[in-house]
Protein backbone atom coordinates (compact mmCIF):
# COMPACT_ATOMS: atom_id res chain seq x y z
CA UNK A 1 0.00 0.00 0.00
CA UNK A 2 1.40 3.46 -0.89
CA UNK A 3 2.49 5.71 1.96
CA UNK A 4 0.17 8.50 0.84
CA UNK A 5 -3.41 8.14 -0.37
CA UNK A 6 -6.06 10.63 -1.43
CA UNK A 7 -8.31 12.08 1.27
CA UNK A 8 -11.65 10.28 1.64
CA UNK A 9 -14.15 11.83 -0.70
CA UNK A 10 -11.49 13.37 -2.98
CA UNK A 11 -11.19 11.31 -6.11
CA UNK A 12 -8.59 10.91 -8.88
CA UNK A 13 -9.87 10.74 -12.45
CA UNK A 14 -7.65 8.57 -14.65
CA UNK A 15 -7.90 6.88 -18.03
CA UNK A 16 -11.40 6.14 -19.32
CA UNK A 17 -12.99 7.97 -16.40
CA UNK A 18 -11.06 11.14 -17.23
CA UNK A 19 -12.03 10.81 -20.91
CA UNK A 20 -15.73 10.53 -20.05
CA UNK A 21 -15.40 13.48 -17.66
CA UNK A 22 -13.92 15.65 -20.40
CA UNK A 23 -16.47 14.44 -22.98
CA UNK A 24 -19.35 15.52 -20.71
CA UNK A 25 -17.79 18.92 -19.95
CA UNK A 26 -17.01 19.62 -23.60
CA UNK A 27 -20.50 18.67 -24.77
CA UNK A 28 -22.24 20.84 -22.18
CA UNK A 29 -20.00 23.81 -22.99
CA UNK A 30 -20.72 23.41 -26.72
CA UNK A 31 -24.44 23.48 -25.95
CA UNK A 32 -24.09 26.54 -23.72
CA UNK A 33 -22.27 28.35 -26.53
CA UNK A 34 -25.21 27.69 -28.87
CA UNK A 35 -27.48 29.41 -26.33
CA UNK A 36 -25.04 32.35 -26.14
CA UNK A 37 -23.87 31.80 -22.55
CA UNK A 38 -20.57 33.49 -21.65
CA UNK A 39 -18.06 31.86 -19.33
CA UNK A 40 -17.24 33.33 -15.93
CA UNK A 41 -14.33 31.88 -13.95
CA UNK A 42 -15.19 32.01 -10.25
CA UNK A 43 -12.93 31.63 -7.19
CA UNK A 44 -13.15 28.42 -5.21
CA UNK A 45 -13.13 30.29 -1.86
CA UNK A 46 -15.73 32.87 -0.81
CA UNK A 47 -16.52 34.62 2.46
CA UNK A 48 -18.70 32.28 4.51
CA UNK A 49 -21.48 34.87 4.70
CA UNK A 50 -22.02 34.67 0.93
CA UNK A 51 -23.33 31.14 1.39
CA UNK A 52 -25.07 31.75 4.71
CA UNK A 53 -27.12 34.61 3.26
CA UNK A 54 -27.89 32.98 -0.08
CA UNK A 55 -28.26 29.26 0.59
CA UNK A 56 -29.91 29.78 3.99
CA UNK A 57 -28.86 29.30 7.60
CA UNK A 58 -31.35 26.46 8.09
CA UNK A 59 -30.16 24.32 5.17
CA UNK A 60 -28.15 21.13 5.62
CA UNK A 61 -25.37 22.59 3.46
CA UNK A 62 -24.76 25.57 5.74
CA UNK A 63 -25.37 23.73 9.00
CA UNK A 64 -23.46 20.50 8.33
CA UNK A 65 -21.69 20.23 5.00
CA UNK A 66 -19.50 23.27 4.31
CA UNK A 67 -15.72 23.24 4.52
CA UNK A 68 -15.42 26.49 6.52
CA UNK A 69 -12.26 27.87 8.10
CA UNK A 70 -10.70 31.06 9.42
CA UNK A 71 -7.87 32.83 7.62
CA UNK A 72 -4.91 34.51 9.33
CA UNK A 73 -6.98 37.63 9.96
CA UNK A 74 -9.72 35.65 11.66
CA UNK A 75 -12.20 36.02 8.79
CA UNK A 76 -14.48 33.07 8.07
CA UNK A 77 -14.09 31.64 4.57
CA UNK A 78 -15.56 28.57 2.89
CA UNK A 79 -14.82 26.31 -0.04
CA UNK A 80 -17.79 26.77 -2.34
CA UNK A 81 -20.49 24.08 -1.88
CA UNK A 82 -22.35 25.28 -5.02
CA UNK A 83 -21.89 27.85 -7.77
CA UNK A 84 -24.93 30.11 -7.86
CA UNK A 85 -24.08 32.14 -4.76
CA UNK A 86 -20.62 32.97 -6.10
CA UNK A 87 -22.02 33.81 -9.54
CA UNK A 88 -24.51 36.22 -7.96
CA UNK A 89 -21.78 37.79 -5.82
CA UNK A 90 -19.67 38.30 -8.97
CA UNK A 91 -22.67 39.71 -10.88
CA UNK A 92 -23.26 42.29 -8.15
CA UNK A 93 -19.61 43.10 -7.37
CA UNK A 94 -18.73 43.66 -11.04
CA UNK A 95 -21.94 45.62 -11.72
CA UNK A 96 -22.86 43.42 -14.64
CA UNK A 97 -26.45 44.64 -14.27
CA UNK A 98 -25.27 48.06 -15.52
CA UNK A 99 -23.62 46.62 -18.65
CA UNK A 100 -26.35 44.52 -20.29
CA UNK A 101 -30.15 44.34 -19.96
CA UNK A 102 -29.69 40.69 -19.10
CA UNK A 103 -26.70 38.42 -18.65
CA UNK A 104 -26.22 34.72 -19.47
CA UNK A 105 -23.23 33.25 -17.64
CA UNK A 106 -21.82 29.77 -17.13
CA UNK A 107 -19.05 28.39 -14.92
CA UNK A 108 -17.42 25.06 -14.30
CA UNK A 109 -15.25 23.71 -11.54
CA UNK A 110 -15.02 21.78 -8.29
CA UNK A 111 -17.50 22.16 -5.43
CA UNK A 112 -16.99 20.90 -1.88
CA UNK A 113 -19.40 19.40 0.65
CA UNK A 114 -18.50 17.46 3.76
CA UNK A 115 -21.11 14.74 3.38
CA UNK A 116 -20.98 10.97 3.13
CA UNK A 117 -19.46 10.04 -0.23
CA UNK A 118 -22.00 8.31 -2.47
CA UNK A 119 -22.51 7.25 -6.07
CA UNK A 120 -21.44 10.11 -8.31
CA UNK A 121 -21.06 12.55 -5.39
CA UNK A 122 -17.74 12.91 -3.64
CA UNK A 123 -16.70 15.56 -1.13
CA UNK A 124 -15.03 17.28 -4.04
CA UNK A 125 -17.36 17.08 -7.03
CA UNK A 126 -17.55 18.91 -10.31
CA UNK A 127 -20.40 21.04 -11.64
CA UNK A 128 -21.14 23.06 -14.72
CA UNK A 129 -23.71 25.71 -13.95
CA UNK A 130 -25.54 28.30 -16.02
CA UNK A 131 -27.34 31.43 -14.84
CA UNK A 132 -29.61 33.95 -16.61
CA UNK A 133 -29.92 37.32 -14.86
CA UNK A 134 -32.43 40.04 -15.65
CA UNK A 135 -35.66 38.48 -16.97
CA UNK A 136 -38.81 37.37 -15.19
CA UNK A 137 -40.37 35.93 -18.34
CA UNK A 138 -41.38 32.24 -18.18
CA UNK A 139 -39.96 31.76 -21.69
CA UNK A 140 -36.51 32.02 -20.06
CA UNK A 141 -37.41 29.15 -17.73
CA UNK A 142 -38.56 27.13 -20.72
CA UNK A 143 -35.34 27.81 -22.63
CA UNK A 144 -33.22 26.76 -19.65
CA UNK A 145 -35.17 23.51 -19.18
CA UNK A 146 -35.05 22.87 -22.93
CA UNK A 147 -31.26 23.23 -22.77
CA UNK A 148 -31.15 20.64 -19.97
CA UNK A 149 -33.31 18.30 -22.06
CA UNK A 150 -30.98 18.71 -25.06
CA UNK A 151 -27.88 17.98 -22.96
CA UNK A 152 -29.40 14.74 -21.68
CA UNK A 153 -30.59 13.74 -25.15
CA UNK A 154 -27.20 14.30 -26.72
CA UNK A 155 -25.52 12.29 -23.95
CA UNK A 156 -28.12 9.58 -24.62
CA UNK A 157 -29.11 9.48 -20.94
CA UNK A 158 -32.62 8.52 -19.90
CA UNK A 159 -34.08 10.92 -17.36
CA UNK A 160 -37.40 12.39 -16.29
CA UNK A 161 -37.62 16.17 -16.02
CA UNK A 162 -39.74 17.08 -13.00
CA UNK A 163 -41.07 20.61 -12.48
CA UNK A 164 -42.93 22.51 -9.80
CA UNK A 165 -43.64 26.06 -8.69
CA UNK A 166 -42.85 26.97 -5.09
CA UNK A 167 -44.35 30.45 -5.29
CA UNK A 168 -42.98 33.78 -4.15
CA UNK A 169 -42.92 36.05 -1.10
CA UNK A 170 -46.59 36.85 -1.63
CA UNK A 171 -48.05 33.35 -1.68
CA UNK A 172 -45.50 31.12 0.04
CA UNK A 173 -46.14 32.25 3.64
CA UNK A 174 -49.74 30.95 3.53
CA UNK A 175 -48.55 27.64 2.12
CA UNK A 176 -45.78 27.37 4.68
CA UNK A 177 -48.31 27.79 7.48
CA UNK A 178 -50.69 25.20 5.99
CA UNK A 179 -47.81 22.75 5.59
CA UNK A 180 -46.68 23.28 9.19
CA UNK A 181 -50.18 22.53 10.43
CA UNK A 182 -50.19 19.28 8.43
CA UNK A 183 -46.74 18.29 9.71
CA UNK A 184 -47.80 18.89 13.29
CA UNK A 185 -50.57 16.34 12.78
CA UNK A 186 -48.19 13.67 11.42
CA UNK A 187 -45.09 14.48 13.46
CA UNK A 188 -45.09 10.94 14.90
CA UNK A 189 -44.15 9.66 11.42
CA UNK A 190 -41.30 12.12 10.86
CA UNK A 191 -37.65 11.23 11.19
CA UNK A 192 -35.47 13.08 13.69
CA UNK A 193 -34.10 15.42 11.02
CA UNK A 194 -37.56 16.36 9.77
CA UNK A 195 -38.85 16.97 13.29
CA UNK A 196 -36.22 19.70 13.44
CA UNK A 197 -37.03 20.91 9.93
CA UNK A 198 -40.80 21.19 10.33
CA UNK A 199 -40.61 24.47 12.23
CA UNK A 200 -37.41 25.97 10.80
CA UNK A 201 -37.70 24.92 7.16
CA UNK A 202 -40.89 22.89 6.61
CA UNK A 203 -40.62 22.76 2.81
CA UNK A 204 -37.50 20.61 3.15
CA UNK A 205 -39.61 17.87 4.76
CA UNK A 206 -41.23 17.36 1.36
CA UNK A 207 -37.82 16.43 -0.03
CA UNK A 208 -36.96 13.80 2.60
CA UNK A 209 -36.25 10.30 1.27
CA UNK A 210 -37.06 8.44 4.52
CA UNK A 211 -40.09 6.16 3.79
CA UNK A 212 -42.09 7.24 6.84
CA UNK A 213 -41.59 10.92 5.97
CA UNK A 214 -42.60 10.31 2.36
CA UNK A 215 -45.78 8.66 3.61
CA UNK A 216 -46.40 11.50 6.09
CA UNK A 217 -46.40 14.15 3.34
CA UNK A 218 -48.28 12.10 0.74
CA UNK A 219 -51.49 13.99 1.50
CA UNK A 220 -49.84 17.28 2.47
CA UNK A 221 -51.12 20.53 0.93
CA UNK A 222 -49.64 21.33 -2.49
CA UNK A 223 -47.92 24.62 -3.21
CA UNK A 224 -49.61 24.90 -6.62
CA UNK A 225 -52.96 25.24 -4.82
CA UNK A 226 -51.68 28.33 -2.97
CA UNK A 227 -50.04 30.20 -5.86
CA UNK A 228 -50.89 33.86 -6.31
CA UNK A 229 -52.20 35.00 -9.71
CA UNK A 230 -48.75 36.05 -10.94
CA UNK A 231 -47.11 32.75 -9.97
CA UNK A 232 -50.02 30.71 -11.32
CA UNK A 233 -49.81 32.50 -14.69
CA UNK A 234 -46.03 32.09 -14.78
CA UNK A 235 -46.28 28.35 -14.12
CA UNK A 236 -49.06 27.91 -16.68
CA UNK A 237 -47.02 29.69 -19.36
CA UNK A 238 -43.95 27.60 -18.53
CA UNK A 239 -45.89 24.39 -19.14
CA UNK A 240 -47.31 25.83 -22.35
CA UNK A 241 -43.84 26.71 -23.66
CA UNK A 242 -42.31 23.37 -22.68
CA UNK A 243 -45.10 21.61 -24.58
CA UNK A 244 -44.42 23.83 -27.61
CA UNK A 245 -40.73 22.84 -27.43
CA UNK A 246 -41.68 19.13 -27.16
CA UNK A 247 -39.89 18.83 -23.82
CA UNK A 248 -41.43 15.94 -21.85
CA UNK A 249 -41.96 16.78 -18.19
CA UNK A 250 -43.76 15.59 -15.09
CA UNK A 251 -45.24 17.80 -12.40
CA UNK A 252 -43.99 16.91 -8.93
CA UNK A 253 -45.85 18.87 -6.22
CA UNK A 254 -43.28 17.76 -3.61
CA UNK A 255 -40.28 19.09 -5.53
CA UNK A 256 -38.78 21.98 -3.53
CA UNK A 257 -34.96 21.78 -3.93
CA UNK A 258 -32.64 22.10 -0.94
CA UNK A 259 -31.70 25.77 -1.05
CA UNK A 260 -33.64 28.68 0.42
CA UNK A 261 -33.15 31.10 -2.44
CA UNK A 262 -35.48 29.39 -4.93
CA UNK A 263 -38.76 31.02 -6.06
CA UNK A 264 -41.40 30.07 -8.60
CA UNK A 265 -39.95 27.46 -11.00
CA UNK A 266 -37.89 24.55 -9.69
CA UNK A 267 -36.89 21.51 -11.73
CA UNK A 268 -34.81 18.34 -11.62
CA UNK A 269 -33.68 15.83 -14.24
CA UNK A 270 -33.81 12.45 -12.49
CA UNK A 271 -32.11 9.37 -13.93
CA UNK A 272 -34.58 6.60 -14.72
CA UNK A 273 -31.73 4.11 -14.37
CA UNK A 274 -30.49 5.00 -10.87
CA UNK A 275 -33.13 7.41 -9.54
CA UNK A 276 -30.53 10.09 -8.78
CA UNK A 277 -30.68 13.76 -9.76
CA UNK A 278 -28.38 14.59 -12.68
CA UNK A 279 -29.17 18.25 -13.37
CA UNK A 280 -31.28 20.60 -11.27
CA UNK A 281 -32.09 24.24 -10.81
CA UNK A 282 -34.73 26.89 -10.58
CA UNK A 283 -35.59 30.55 -10.36
CA UNK A 284 -34.20 32.83 -7.62
CA UNK A 285 -35.73 36.26 -8.08
CA UNK A 286 -34.66 37.81 -4.74
CA UNK A 287 -31.06 36.63 -4.38
CA UNK A 288 -29.33 39.41 -6.31
CA UNK A 289 -31.02 41.99 -4.10
CA UNK A 290 -30.23 39.94 -0.99
CA UNK A 291 -26.52 40.12 -1.86
CA UNK A 292 -26.55 43.88 -2.38
CA UNK A 293 -27.59 44.34 -5.99
CA UNK A 294 -30.70 45.90 -7.52
CA UNK A 295 -33.90 43.80 -7.73
CA UNK A 296 -33.03 41.31 -10.48
CA UNK A 297 -34.95 38.16 -11.39
CA UNK A 298 -32.77 35.18 -12.29
CA UNK A 299 -32.81 31.46 -13.05
CA UNK A 300 -30.14 28.80 -13.37
CA UNK A 301 -29.16 25.16 -13.17
CA UNK A 302 -26.17 23.01 -12.26
CA UNK A 303 -25.13 19.71 -13.84
CA UNK A 304 -23.33 17.12 -11.74
CA UNK A 305 -20.52 16.02 -14.05
CA UNK A 306 -19.60 12.88 -12.08
CA UNK A 307 -23.17 11.61 -12.15
CA UNK A 308 -23.48 12.28 -15.87
CA UNK A 309 -20.27 10.54 -16.90
CA UNK A 310 -20.99 7.66 -14.53
CA UNK A 311 -24.07 6.86 -16.66
CA UNK A 312 -22.38 7.58 -19.99
CA UNK A 313 -22.29 4.34 -21.97
CA UNK A 314 -19.85 5.40 -24.66
CA UNK A 315 -17.93 8.38 -25.94
CA UNK A 316 -16.85 9.41 -29.40
CA UNK A 317 -13.87 7.27 -30.47
CA UNK A 318 -10.57 9.07 -30.39
CA UNK A 319 -8.53 9.77 -33.48
CA UNK A 320 -6.26 6.80 -34.31
CA UNK A 321 -2.88 6.95 -32.59
CA UNK A 322 0.36 7.00 -34.57
CA UNK A 323 3.67 5.85 -33.02
CA UNK A 324 6.77 7.29 -34.68
CA UNK A 325 9.69 4.86 -34.18
CA UNK A 326 13.19 6.11 -35.10
CA UNK A 327 16.11 3.70 -35.63
CA UNK A 328 19.68 4.98 -35.54
CA UNK A 329 20.79 8.59 -35.79
CA UNK A 330 17.53 9.85 -37.32
CA UNK A 331 15.81 11.54 -34.37
CA UNK A 332 16.08 14.97 -36.02
CA UNK A 333 14.25 13.66 -39.10
CA UNK A 334 11.73 11.78 -36.93
CA UNK A 335 10.91 14.99 -35.05
CA UNK A 336 10.05 16.69 -38.34
CA UNK A 337 7.75 13.79 -39.27
CA UNK A 338 6.05 14.04 -35.86
CA UNK A 339 5.61 17.79 -36.28
CA UNK A 340 4.10 17.37 -39.75
CA UNK A 341 1.66 14.64 -38.68
CA UNK A 342 0.45 16.68 -35.71
CA UNK A 343 -0.01 19.75 -37.92
CA UNK A 344 -2.39 17.58 -39.99
CA UNK A 345 -4.45 16.94 -36.84
CA UNK A 346 -3.20 13.42 -36.20
CA UNK A 347 -2.64 12.08 -32.69
CA UNK A 348 1.05 11.15 -32.50
CA UNK A 349 3.30 9.50 -29.92
CA UNK A 350 7.06 9.64 -30.43
CA UNK A 351 8.75 6.55 -29.08
CA UNK A 352 11.20 7.39 -26.30
CA UNK A 353 12.37 3.80 -26.11
CA UNK A 354 15.63 2.65 -27.68
CA UNK A 355 15.21 -1.01 -28.58
CA UNK A 356 14.81 -3.38 -31.54
CA UNK A 357 11.81 -3.29 -33.86
CA UNK A 358 10.00 -6.14 -32.10
CA UNK A 359 10.18 -4.40 -28.71
CA UNK A 360 9.13 -1.10 -30.25
CA UNK A 361 6.09 -2.64 -31.92
CA UNK A 362 5.15 -4.33 -28.63
CA UNK A 363 5.23 -0.90 -27.01
CA UNK A 364 3.05 0.51 -29.80
CA UNK A 365 0.51 -2.27 -29.17
CA UNK A 366 0.46 -1.60 -25.42
CA UNK A 367 -0.22 2.08 -26.07
CA UNK A 368 -3.12 1.22 -28.37
CA UNK A 369 -1.50 2.57 -31.55
CA UNK A 370 -3.25 1.95 -34.84
CA UNK A 371 -0.24 2.91 -36.97
CA UNK A 372 3.54 2.63 -36.54
CA UNK A 373 5.67 5.14 -38.45
CA UNK A 374 9.06 3.50 -39.02
CA UNK A 375 12.05 5.75 -39.67
CA UNK A 376 15.63 4.56 -40.26
CA UNK A 377 18.63 5.73 -42.20
CA UNK A 378 17.07 4.55 -45.47
CA UNK A 379 13.88 6.58 -44.84
CA UNK A 380 15.83 9.69 -43.89
CA UNK A 381 18.11 9.50 -46.92
CA UNK A 382 15.24 8.75 -49.31
CA UNK A 383 12.83 11.39 -47.97
CA UNK A 384 10.02 9.10 -46.89
CA UNK A 385 8.72 7.07 -43.94
CA UNK A 386 7.25 3.58 -43.68
CA UNK A 387 3.67 3.46 -42.38
CA UNK A 388 2.65 0.14 -40.81
CA UNK A 389 -1.01 -0.69 -40.09
CA UNK A 390 -0.90 -2.46 -36.71
CA UNK A 391 -4.17 -4.29 -37.35
CA UNK A 392 -3.50 -5.66 -40.85
CA UNK A 393 0.30 -5.66 -40.86
CA UNK A 394 0.29 -3.86 -44.21
CA UNK A 395 3.18 -1.45 -44.82
CA UNK A 396 3.28 1.44 -47.30
CA UNK A 397 5.93 3.97 -48.22
CA UNK A 398 4.89 7.62 -47.72
CA UNK A 399 6.88 10.39 -49.36
CA UNK A 400 7.89 13.14 -46.96
CA UNK A 401 9.42 16.55 -47.57
CA UNK A 402 10.05 18.56 -44.39
CA UNK A 403 8.48 22.01 -44.41
CA UNK A 404 10.97 24.85 -44.61
N, C-alpha and C positions, 0 to 999 in steps of 0.2 A: 504494500500500500504506500502511495507517495506521502512524503512528509507533510505537504500542504495540499488541502482540498478547498474547493469553492465553499463559500458560506451557504448554509441551508436556505433554499429559496432563491438563490442566485445561480443562474444556469448558463453553461457554455452552449453555444450553437456551432456545430461542426458538421462538415460534409453535407449530406443530403438535407439535413435539418436547416442548415444555413442557406442552402439554395432555395428551399421552399419559403423560408422567411423573406429572402430578397425578392422572390417572385411575387409574393403577396404585396409587399411594400411597393414594388414598382408598378404593379397593376393598379393599385388604389391611387397612386400619385398620377398615373396617366389619366384615370377617370376624373380626378379632381381638376386636372388641367383642362379637360373638355368642358367642365362647368365653370371655368374661369376663376378657380380659387388660386390665391397667391400664398406662397409659403411664408411662414413666420417661424423663426428659430428662437425657441424660448429657453430660459435658464432652467436647470434642473432643481435649483434651490430657490425658494421664495420665503418671505417673512411668514411665520406661522399664522399670523392674523389674516392673511389673504385667504387661507383655506378655512379658518374658523368662521369668518364673516360670510363667505360664499357657500361653502358646502353645508355649514350648519353645526352648531355646537352639540346638538343632540344626535348627530349621525354616528354610526359605528366607525366610519373612517376617522373622524376627528377624535372621538373618545378613545378608540382602541388601536387603530391601525397605522397611524402616521409615524414615520421616522422623524421625530422632532429632537432638536438639540440646541444648546446655547453656543454662540460664538464667543470669541475672546472678549468682546465688549458686553457680554451678558444678554445679547438680543436673542430671542427665540426664532429659529429658522426651521424649515422642514423640507425634506425631499418631497417633490411633488407627488401626490397620490393620484392625481388626474390632471387633465390639461386645460379644461375650460376656465378655471379660476385664473390661471396664469395668463391665458389669452385675453381675458377681460381686463386684467391688470395692465397688460401691455397696450391694449386698445385705448384705455383711459390715459395712461401715463404718456403715451406718444401722440395723444390728441388726434387719433385717426378719424374720429367723428367729425373733425373740422376739415378733413381733406377730401372725403368722398361722401356722397349721400348714403351709400351703404358699402360695407366692406365684407369680402368673402375671403377668409383666411384658413389655412390648414397648417398643421404641425405634425411632426412625428418624433418619437423618442421614448426613452424608458420612463416608467412610472414606478412608484415604490409604495407597497403596503405591507405592514407587518401582520399578515394573516396566515392561516395554515395553508401551506402550498397544496395546490390541487390541480386537476387536469387542465392544462392550458393556462394556468394562473400561478405564477411564481411571485416571490416577494419583490423581485424586479421583473416587470413585464413591459411589453412594448405596445404602444398605441399610436394609431394615426387618427387625428381628430380634425374636424372641419367645423367652422363657425361662420354664421351669416349675421352681421350686425346691421340694424337700421331699418328693418321692415317688419310690420305686424301682419302682413298679408298672408292668408293661409296657402296661397300658391307657393310661397317660399317653403313652407312645411312639406308640401307635396313634392317639390323639386328635390329637397333633401332626402326624403324617404324613397323617391324614385332612384336617386343616386345609390342609396344603400342596396336597393333591389338589383340594380345593374351590376354592382360589385359582386354580389353573391351569385348572380347568374353567370357572370364571366368566369368566376372561380369554380363554377359547376357545383356549388354547395346547396344542399336542400335545407331550407329554413322557412319558418313561418314569421311573417311580419305582424306583430301585434301592436295595436294603437289604443290610446285612450286620451281623454281630456281630464285634467285634474284642476281645471278652473283657474280662478285668479283671486286677487285680494278681496274682490267684491263678494264672490259666491262661495269661496272655500271655507270661511269661518262657520257658516251654517252647516255645511257638510261635516266639518271636523267635529262639531258638537253632536250631530246626529250619530256619527260613527263612535264617538266616545260613549254615548249612552248605550249603544249596542254592545260595545266591548265590556262595559261594566256588567251587563247581563250574562255574558259568557266567559267572564274572567277565570272561572274554574277550569276552562279548557285551554287557557293560554299558557305557553311556555314561560319560563322565568324571564327571558329577555323581553318578551312581548308584554308581560305584566308591567315592566318598567317603561316600555314604549307607549303604552295605551294612554298615558296622561301627557307625556312629554312630546311624543311624535306619533300619534295614533295611525297616520296613514301608512307608516312603515309596517304595521301589523299585517296589512293586506299583502305584503310582499314576503311574509315569513313562509319558509318551506317545511316547517314542522307539521306533520299530518293533523294533529289536534287543532293547531292554529288555523290551518287551511279549512278545516271543518267548521271552526267557530265563526269564520267570516264568510262562509258560503252564502248566508242569507243577509249579510250586512248591507246597509244602504249603499247605493251606487252614486258616485260623483256625478255621472251624466244626468241624473235626475235632479241635481241641485244647480246646474249651470245657469248663469245669468244669460240674458239675451245675447250679449256680445260673444260670450264663450260658446254658447249653443250654435250660433250662426257660423262662427269660426270652425268649429268641429264638423258641422254639416258640409261646409264648403271643402274642407280638407278631404272628406270621404268622396265628395263629388269629383274632385280633381284627381285623386288616386284612381278612381274608377275610369276616368277619361284616359289616364296614362297606362291603363291595364296592369296596375300594380296590385297583386292579390294581397289582402290583409284580413286580419281577424280583430274584432273589437274585444278587448280584455278589460272589463270594468275594475279589476283588481290591480291593474298595472299602475304603479306609482313612481318607480325608480327610487334610488336610495339617497338622493341628494336634495337638500331643502330648496335649492334655487329654482326648481322646475315650476313652470306655469303652463296652463293650457295643454298643448300637444306633448305627449310622451309616447315613445315607441321603442320596441325591441325586436331584433331579428334573432329568433330562437332556433337552434339546430334541431331538425327533426330526427337526426341520428343519435345525438347524445343528450338533447334537452337542455343544453347550456346556451347562454346568451353570447352571440358572436359580435353584434354591433348594436349599439343603443344610444339613445339621445332624447332630445326634447327641446322645448322652448323655455327660455329664461328671460322674461321681459323686464325684470326689476334688478337684475344683478349688476348691470353697468352702473346704474344709479347708486346701488348699495356700495360699490367700490369707488365712488367719488366722481363718476362721470355724469353727463346729462341723461335724462330719461331716454333709453334706447332699447327697443325690443330686439330680441336675438333668438337664434335657434342653432343647435349643433348636434353632432354625434361623435362617438369615438368607436373605432374598430379595434378589437383585441387581436393583435397580429398572431400571437402564439395559438390562440384558439382557431383562427382561420387556417393557418398552415398545418395544424395538427389534423384537420379534416381534409386537407388537400390531397386528392388521390394521385395526381400527376402534374408535372410541370412541363413547359415547353422543352423539348430536347435541346441540349447545348450544341453549338457548332462543333463539327468533328475536330479532334485534337491532332495536331501534327507534331512529331518529334524530330528535330533536326539533329543528326548524329554525325559529328565530324571525326575523320580518321587521319592521324598524322598532323602535320603542321599546316592546317587549313582553317584554323579557328577564325582568322580574319575574314575569309571568304564565307564561312558558315554564318558569321554574324550579319553579313550583308544579305544572305538568303533569308535569315530570320526577320530582319528588318523589312524586307520586301513583302514577305508573306503576311506579316502583321499589318502592313499598310494596305493590303488587300482585304483586311477584315477577318483574316484567319486566326484561329486560336493556336498558338505555337509554343511549344516547350523546347528549349535548347538543352540537350543532354549535358550534364556536368560530370558525367561518369567517364572515366578513361578505362576502357576494357575492349575485348574483342566483340565482333559483330553479334555473336549469339547472346552474350550477356547484355548488350545494348538493346537488342530486340526484346529480350525478356523484360527489361526495364520499361520499354515502350508499352508492352502488354499490361504490366502492372499498373501503369498510369492511365490505362484506358485509351491509348492512342489509336486512331483509325489509320493514320498514315505515318510512315517513317521516311524521312528525307535524308538520304545517304550521301555524304560528301567526303571524298578522298582526294588524293593528289590528281587523279585522272579527271575528276569532275571540275576541280579548280582550274586545271590547265585547259580543259576543253570548253569552259564556260557553260556548264550545265549542272544539274543535280539529278540524282536517281530517286524517283518517288515510288515507294513500295506500299501497296494496299495490304494492311495487316490482316484483313479478313480473307481476301482471295489469294494473297501471295503474289499477285501480278506486279511487275515492275515496269515503269516507263521512264524514258529519258526526257527531261524538261529543260529546254534551253533557258539560260539565265544570263542577263547582262546587267551588272550592278548599275544603279542610277548614279549619275554624276552629281 
